[in-house]
Each structure stands twice: as structure tokens, then as C-alpha cells.
């Protein structure tokens, strides 16, 4: 990447005259320019510790777009459900962004249409804390200079031999070029809500794999998903969100099947995963990418039912120190259910849900973290999420709940009946 502009930033604290420490902080940035065709460009955003320590989310957006969201990061990871499609699979942030305050955004393959004003906003439970504005300009790459006149080689005896060698060399070049492009193909895999597992397919282009080869699966944020080496799977090296959730087929060195099974996938597992094979001395032998798409889990009921189940099934035998929390993030933040130190904690529940929630017994051993919500009303509609947190494991699932009122359902049924009656009335008129 070659920057052709200058970036200048300055901070403004809106509470300086009011002595209001809760007022949001604003940082303005003037201009960053790159050429179209660059591999990537980084949009810088740094916030002080007193900001990122309390932040629950950071969002990058462009207000000039109809769908403004460029990238959204929660404490639990990326949430790209509302991301503008033009940025799909082109943005990433550091895995520890909200732990270090480095909220910079990497934008891959910038194009002229990416030109605009980007805003990096930190939020605490939906309230803005700080804003950083940055003007990005992606310029067309200038045309190359005049082409020098060709220099022709002297013609010597044996013209046929150089032609044959050139053809062979070109063939070898094209072969390795094809293999390189083949390795860069991105395979797409889709999972449905509630699937017990999904297979990220990958076959080795190096057969058989040399002795001592290492197979490493990583996600887009460079977190280790699975590591295989010397007939062993090294679970202790995996990120806690993937620990005990992955497995590969036996003897991949001989079969060349490096596919990875990911157990109990949820929408937070939507990502681009990379399978890399390394030789004895750490030399990269091949690389494959698999894009995993997972549909949102949606539950819909009619107001008046006795209860509704928000499903979440994950791996069995979760660590005993695991805390489990169901929360509602939209339209407003509420704690729905809290499980700590081996028991539920109704004292930490929001009053709106007290006495209406229930989870199954022995939930850590069974891995069934589904929540039963009694007597749901239209006001219960929103985006829910369950988070499991411990030193050795992290699990997360998002569920969209829609509770329809009886009048709404009746009006919809009447509309459907009207539509069905129109052809019959036309026949009678005929």
C-alpha cells in the first residue's frame, strides 16, 4: 500500500466546559489517500484506556450510504449481520481491539467507490462514548510512463531450440500459476440454525504430506481453530471459542483430506477460515480458504402462548467455572437470565423477565443452554444472545424473537383470504 496523502488527527472533549466526564469525546481526522489496487489500507482509530475499558461495542460506518454499517465489533466478536454488502469479506479488526483500544479497521482491496467519510464510534450499552472521523480517498492509479522501444535479441543459429525451450518454460509457468490460483479459491459452505455440525472442506494439493507436516486452521482474526501435527491434535493451542468443537478425519497425512468438522455452529462462527500446511522447517506448502455462511436463528410466536423456547445447544461437559448469561441487546439492553457459580441468579435479572424464565438443570454437563420464556408479549420481541464465559471455553449464540399480536395475525389472515377470493370472484363474474 502506498499512501499519497497526509493524516492529521486532533481530539475534542465536549465536556471540557461543563466538567461532564460522561460526555462523548470526538476525534477528527483529516484525509487519508491511497491508490486503487492497493492490497489493503488501514483506517486508524485509537482510544484511551478510560474509553475502551467500559466500551461494549465499536462500530465503523459511512453516513452517506443507505446501509451505513461498515464493521461492527462486540466484546464477543464481530457482528456483521447489518454490514453493507459492498464491504462483505473486506474488513477486519484486531482480535483484541476492545481490550487494547486499537480499533483500527483494515479495508482490503480498496476501490474508488470506497471514498468517503468513515466514523469509528465506541459505545457502552448503546450510548456513544467517542467518535473518530476519517476522510478516505481512493484515487485511480496514474497511468504508467512511456513504454521504451523494444530491444530485439540478435538472431543466432539454432532458432528452433530457443522456441521449444520458451514453450516448455511457459507451460511450466502456467502450471504453477494454475496451482497458485487454485489454492486461492474460496470454497463456500452454508449451515442452518440448529445444525449439530458443519464440515469445512479442504483437500491437500501436496500428496502425500511429508513427515512432520503441520496442518493449521485459523479464522479471519488469526485465532487458532485447529492444529494437527504428528498424528495428534493439539487442543491446548486453540482459542477458547473453538476448544472441544473441532475435529479432523483420521490419518489426513495419507488421505490428503484436511477437512475440519466444526460442532454446533452459530451465527458468530460466520467467517472465512484458512487451512495452511507447513513443512518440517515451517515452510508453507499450501493454503486453502473456506467461507462459512450461517443463517440467523429466528423464532416467531403469537402473543398469548404459554411459553416460547430460545434454542441453544452446544458441546457437553462445559467447564464448571462457566458463567451463562442470556441478554437482550435490541431494542434495549436487558439481562434476561444469569447463571453463576453453579446456580441461577434471579437477583441479577431485569425485573421485566423475573419469574418468567427457566433453563434446564445440569445445563453445563448437557450443553443444552436453551431458555424458556413464559407468557411472551409483543414487547419481548428483539435480539437475544446467550454467552458462556470461562477460562477454558467461550460460546455465543444470537436469536431473533418476534412476538406477533393477535390483531396483527388476524389482519394478516384476512388479507390472505381476500387474495384467495379474488380469482373465485373473477370466475363467478365470467
C-alpha atoms as one frame of an Amber mdcrd trajectory, in Angstrom:
protein
   0.000   0.000   0.000   1.307   3.481  -0.880  -0.294   6.412   0.893  -0.392
   9.547  -1.180  -1.978  11.820   1.416  -1.333  13.022   4.950  -3.335  12.031
   8.007  -3.816  14.641  10.726  -5.895  13.997  13.839  -6.921  16.123  16.798
  -9.190  15.395  19.768 -12.016  17.443  21.235 -13.555  16.697  24.628 -17.092
  18.037  24.591 -17.350  18.115  28.372 -14.392  20.411  28.956 -16.551  23.441
  29.732 -19.301  21.520  31.526 -16.955  19.319  33.601 -19.012  16.388  32.358
 -16.844  13.270  32.313 -19.610  11.244  30.701 -19.828  13.464  27.607 -18.657
  11.762  24.402 -15.233  12.504  23.034 -14.736  13.363  19.374 -11.576  12.969
  17.346 -11.440  14.452  13.857  -9.054  13.113  11.221  -8.229  14.956   8.027
  -7.641  12.844   4.964  -6.010   9.583   4.013  -5.414   8.834   0.348  -4.399
   5.596  -1.343  -4.340   4.264  -4.872  -6.976   1.858  -6.151  -5.482  -1.595
  -6.476  -3.599  -1.493  -3.176  -3.764  -4.748  -1.237  -5.250  -3.009   1.804
  -5.466   0.255   3.713  -5.685   0.749   7.475  -8.087   3.333   8.886  -6.524
   4.287  12.243  -8.550   4.677  15.420  -7.006   4.738  18.892  -8.921   5.456
  22.111  -7.619   5.894  25.685  -7.989   3.260  28.369 -10.805   5.041  30.183
 -12.868   4.742  26.981 -12.176   1.192  25.766 -12.275  -0.227  29.292 -16.031
   0.439  29.515 -16.907   0.034  25.819 -19.247  -2.803  24.856 -19.075  -2.224
  21.099 -17.283  -0.308  18.356 -18.867   0.474  15.005 -17.339   1.800  11.798
 -19.842   3.435   9.443 -20.349   5.760   6.464 -23.360   8.036   6.830 -23.575
   8.643   3.070 -24.612   5.010   2.452 -28.208   3.767   2.698 -26.885   0.926
   4.869 -24.174   2.787   6.804 -22.552  -0.063   8.784 -19.055  -0.913   7.562
 -17.964  -3.104  10.518 -19.339  -3.835  13.999 -17.312  -5.418  16.785 -18.817
  -6.518  20.116 -16.995  -7.866  23.146 -17.983 -11.321  21.873 -16.568 -10.762
  18.381 -17.623  -9.408  15.002 -21.339  -8.860  14.325 -21.674  -8.374  10.571
 -25.381  -9.085  10.164 -26.082  -5.432   9.318 -22.902  -4.811   7.344 -23.287
  -3.151   3.943 -22.763  -5.862   1.313 -20.128  -3.824  -0.535 -17.771  -4.424
   2.403 -18.515  -8.139   2.816 -15.324 -10.124   3.431 -13.183  -6.963   3.022
 -12.955  -5.620   6.573 -11.267  -6.840   9.743 -10.173  -5.583  13.145  -7.677
  -6.808  15.707  -8.970  -9.699  17.806  -8.099  -7.743  20.980  -9.435  -4.391
  19.756 -11.710  -3.711  22.735  -9.025  -4.905  25.139  -6.211  -2.659  23.834
  -8.025   0.393  22.438  -6.583  -0.153  18.944  -9.840  -0.003  16.971  -8.189
   0.468  13.584 -10.010  -1.036  10.608  -8.267  -2.859   7.769 -10.038  -2.440
   4.419  -8.861  -4.882   1.758  -8.760  -4.180  -1.983  -9.896  -0.519  -1.766
 -11.764   0.832  -4.805 -12.718   4.338  -5.908 -16.267   3.876  -4.556 -14.818
   3.407  -1.059 -14.050   7.134  -0.982 -15.970   8.821   1.836 -16.024   9.875
   5.487 -15.676   6.972   7.924 -16.629   7.211  11.590 -15.277   4.977  14.361
 -17.688   5.068  17.329 -17.297   3.366  20.702 -20.480   2.554  22.591 -21.422
   1.445  26.057 -24.773  -0.362  26.067 -25.948   1.653  23.065 -24.662   5.056
  24.278 -21.924   6.729  22.208 -18.647   7.289  24.088 -16.226   8.564  21.454
 -16.139   9.251  17.725 -13.249   9.381  15.281 -13.873  10.800  11.794 -11.601
   9.977   8.881 -11.803  11.060   5.249 -10.600   8.308   2.913  -9.922   8.979
  -0.744  -9.181   6.118  -3.088  -7.612   7.533  -6.248  -7.200   5.872  -9.595
  -3.631   4.724 -10.120  -1.808   7.074 -12.529  -1.013   5.655 -15.960   2.479
   4.252 -16.454   5.142   6.310 -18.203   6.010   5.952 -21.886   6.978   2.444
 -22.924  10.610   2.204 -24.002  11.254   0.926 -27.516  11.661  -2.847 -27.734
  15.164  -4.255 -27.834  15.316  -7.251 -30.149  17.868 -10.030 -29.455  20.328
 -10.911 -32.064  19.311 -13.840 -34.209  21.758 -16.711 -33.773  21.919 -20.220
 -35.111  19.542 -22.803 -33.761  16.301 -20.756 -33.761  14.153 -23.826 -33.126
  15.798 -24.741 -29.785  15.036 -21.399 -28.055  11.428 -21.551 -29.281  10.967
 -25.032 -27.819  12.580 -24.001 -24.521  10.339 -20.952 -24.366   7.241 -23.070
 -24.910   8.284 -25.527 -22.189   9.084 -22.705 -19.780   5.735 -21.060 -20.471
   3.965 -24.369 -19.866   5.730 -24.836 -16.515   4.909 -21.250 -15.537   1.236
 -21.698 -16.401   1.083 -24.969 -14.440   2.402 -23.395 -11.248   0.278 -20.310
 -11.878  -2.787 -22.546 -12.096  -1.870 -24.305  -8.856  -1.393 -20.962  -7.100
  -4.753 -19.650  -8.301  -6.392 -22.962  -7.433  -5.105 -22.673  -3.879  -6.599
 -19.163  -3.593 -10.100 -20.276  -4.492 -12.542 -19.679  -1.651 -14.911 -22.576
  -1.018 -18.339 -21.611   0.332 -20.152 -23.702   2.931 -23.595 -22.961   4.405
 -25.031 -24.116   7.755 -28.584 -23.895   9.055 -29.550 -22.717  12.565 -29.618
 -25.759  14.824 -27.169 -27.900  12.794 -25.100 -30.107  15.092 -22.019 -29.694
  12.889 -20.697 -28.331   9.609 -17.745 -29.534   7.530 -15.206 -27.014   6.209
 -13.958 -28.904   3.159 -10.286 -28.902   2.232  -8.186 -31.381   0.243  -4.419
 -31.250   0.180  -2.652 -30.323  -3.056   0.529 -31.867  -1.611   0.253 -35.666
  -1.551   1.373 -37.384   0.448   2.126 -34.831   3.150   5.752 -35.035   4.312
   6.549 -36.458   7.737   6.343 -33.806  10.414   3.972 -31.592   8.420   1.629
 -29.364  10.418  -1.951 -28.519   9.475  -3.297 -25.307  10.986  -6.820 -23.874
  10.702  -7.330 -20.187  11.581 -10.192 -17.728  11.370 -10.057 -14.263   9.800
  -8.736 -12.753  13.062  -5.812 -15.214  13.168  -7.329 -17.166  16.066  -6.296
 -20.812  16.052  -9.263 -23.041  15.263  -7.494 -26.417  14.972  -3.880 -27.646
  14.937  -2.783 -31.103  13.736   0.781 -32.416  13.791   2.448 -35.807  14.154
  -0.746 -37.837  14.478  -2.008 -35.616  17.283  -4.488 -32.780  17.640  -3.197
 -30.010  19.898  -6.324 -28.753  21.638  -4.376 -26.714  24.191  -3.232 -24.322
  21.443  -6.739 -23.453  20.289  -8.679 -20.295  21.042 -11.254 -20.964  23.757
 -14.198 -20.266  21.407 -13.187 -23.322  19.334 -11.827 -25.625  22.025 -13.568
 -29.051  22.052 -15.614 -28.053  18.987 -13.347 -29.208  16.154 -12.027 -32.456
  14.750 -10.337 -33.743  11.602 -10.604 -37.138   9.961  -8.066 -39.779  10.910
  -4.749 -40.080   9.083  -5.010 -36.867   6.999  -1.330 -37.189   6.018  -2.122
 -40.270   3.928  -5.625 -39.443   2.707  -4.976 -35.756   1.987  -8.401 -34.919
   3.434  -7.789 -31.910   5.671 -11.477 -31.062   6.122 -12.486 -29.726   9.528
 -15.709 -30.519  11.368 -16.986 -27.606  13.462 -19.537 -28.698  16.071 -22.651
 -26.703  16.964 -22.016 -23.714  14.674 -23.774 -20.446  15.481 -24.071 -17.158
  13.602 -20.928 -15.831  15.331 -18.949 -18.543  13.525 -19.722 -16.892  10.190
 -16.204 -16.251   8.945 -13.552 -17.044   6.336 -11.333 -19.862   7.609  -7.853
 -20.639   6.302  -6.280 -24.114   6.213  -2.478 -23.927   5.939   0.005 -26.809
   5.642   3.583 -26.266   6.839   6.616 -28.440   6.189   9.289 -29.513   8.660
  11.071 -26.159   8.779   7.885 -24.126   8.866   7.788 -23.585   5.102   4.277
 -23.028   3.783   3.305 -25.815   1.395  -0.307 -24.887   0.630  -3.178 -22.681
   1.732  -6.932 -23.001   1.238  -9.788 -20.743   2.327 -13.330 -21.724   3.248
 -16.099 -19.180   3.754 -18.753 -20.294   6.241 -22.210 -18.767   5.966 -24.780
 -19.333   8.715 -28.352 -18.115   8.673 -29.750 -16.184  11.607 -31.757 -18.123
  14.183 -35.294 -16.707  14.158 -38.159 -17.681  16.455 -41.700 -16.429  15.878
 -44.786 -16.908  18.097 -48.171 -15.319  18.647 -48.870 -13.379  21.817 -50.892
 -15.454  24.251 -48.946 -18.726  24.053 -47.864 -20.210  27.364 -44.128 -20.060
  26.587 -41.501 -19.828  23.853 -38.144 -21.602  23.614 -34.980 -19.738  22.580
 -32.779 -22.644  21.421 -29.060 -23.029  22.105 -27.302 -26.394  22.065 -23.506
 -26.639  22.332 -20.809 -29.081  23.409 -21.276 -31.196  26.512 -19.229 -31.011
  29.710 -18.556 -27.286  29.758 -16.058 -26.151  32.439 -17.532 -25.972  35.933
 -16.446 -22.323  36.290 -18.567 -21.292  33.298 -20.991 -18.392  33.679 -24.052
 -18.325  31.418 -25.962 -15.143  30.590 -28.952 -14.554  28.355 -29.295 -10.901
  27.373 -31.490  -8.819  25.112 -29.456  -6.336  23.059 -32.229  -4.804  20.957
 -34.358  -2.741  21.138 -32.843  -2.072  24.569 -30.261  -3.822  26.712 -31.625
  -6.096  29.463 -30.344  -9.059  31.445 -32.746 -11.917  30.843 -31.173 -14.790
  32.795 -27.936 -15.168  34.792 -26.273 -18.445  35.844 -23.194 -18.126  38.070
 -21.241 -20.430  40.378 -23.466 -23.406  39.608 -26.847 -21.750  40.209 -29.207
 -19.193  38.709 -29.100 -15.591  39.961 -32.566 -14.006  39.764 -31.232 -11.011
  41.707 -29.211 -10.057  38.619 -32.184 -10.356  36.277 -34.025  -7.398  34.864
 -37.430  -7.015  36.529 -39.138  -7.378  33.141 -38.103 -11.050  32.997 -38.169
 -12.016  36.659 -40.307 -15.107  37.264 -40.737 -15.782  33.521 -37.503 -17.571
  32.584 -36.234 -21.097  33.068 -33.245 -23.155  31.941 -32.739 -26.891  32.103
 -30.980 -28.496  35.040 -27.405 -29.772  34.655 -27.017 -27.391  31.736 -23.189
 -27.353  31.792 -22.942 -31.136  31.507 -25.588 -31.496  28.795 -24.644 -28.376
  26.835 -28.334 -27.519  26.427 -28.466 -23.798  27.175 -31.927 -23.189  25.719
 -34.074 -20.630  27.542 -37.816 -20.946  28.150 -39.581 -17.574  28.309 -43.066
 -17.699  29.807 -46.058 -15.718  28.528 -44.246 -13.771  25.792 -45.690 -10.422
  24.725 -45.113  -8.141  21.765 -42.763  -6.125  23.987 -40.475  -9.154  24.310
 -39.561  -9.027  20.599 -35.927  -8.269  19.890 -32.395  -9.611  19.508 -31.331
 -12.006  22.255 -27.940 -13.578  22.860 -26.558 -16.231  25.186 -22.911 -16.063
  26.253 -20.922 -18.762  28.032 -17.731 -17.482  29.624 -14.915 -19.294  31.432
 -11.136 -19.550  31.284 -11.298 -22.629  29.080 -14.371 -22.060  26.948 -16.392
 -19.339  25.257 -19.703 -19.908  23.472 -22.139 -17.421  21.958 -25.422 -17.586
  20.072 -27.791 -14.911  18.816 -31.569 -15.448  18.492 -34.115 -13.088  16.949
 -37.505 -13.331  18.672 -40.670 -11.982  17.079 -43.904 -11.993  19.096 -46.907
 -11.045  16.975 -50.058  -9.580  18.443 -53.341 -11.396  17.847 -54.781  -8.423
  15.921 -51.761  -8.436  13.646 -52.146 -12.147  12.918 -55.891 -11.773  12.308
 -55.363  -8.863   9.889 -52.774 -10.888   8.002 -55.141 -13.869   7.769 -57.920
 -11.629   6.436 -55.564 -10.218   3.817 -54.644 -13.752   2.725 -58.331 -14.709
   2.457 -59.019 -11.627   0.344 -56.199 -12.559  -2.022 -57.510 -16.135  -2.331
 -61.080 -14.949  -3.049 -60.159 -12.687  -5.974 -59.758 -15.500  -8.571 -63.041
 -17.112  -7.428 -64.936 -13.823  -7.768 -63.463 -13.361 -11.252 -64.718 -16.784
 -12.265 -68.208 -16.045 -10.989 -68.274 -12.756 -12.918 -67.245 -14.613 -16.062
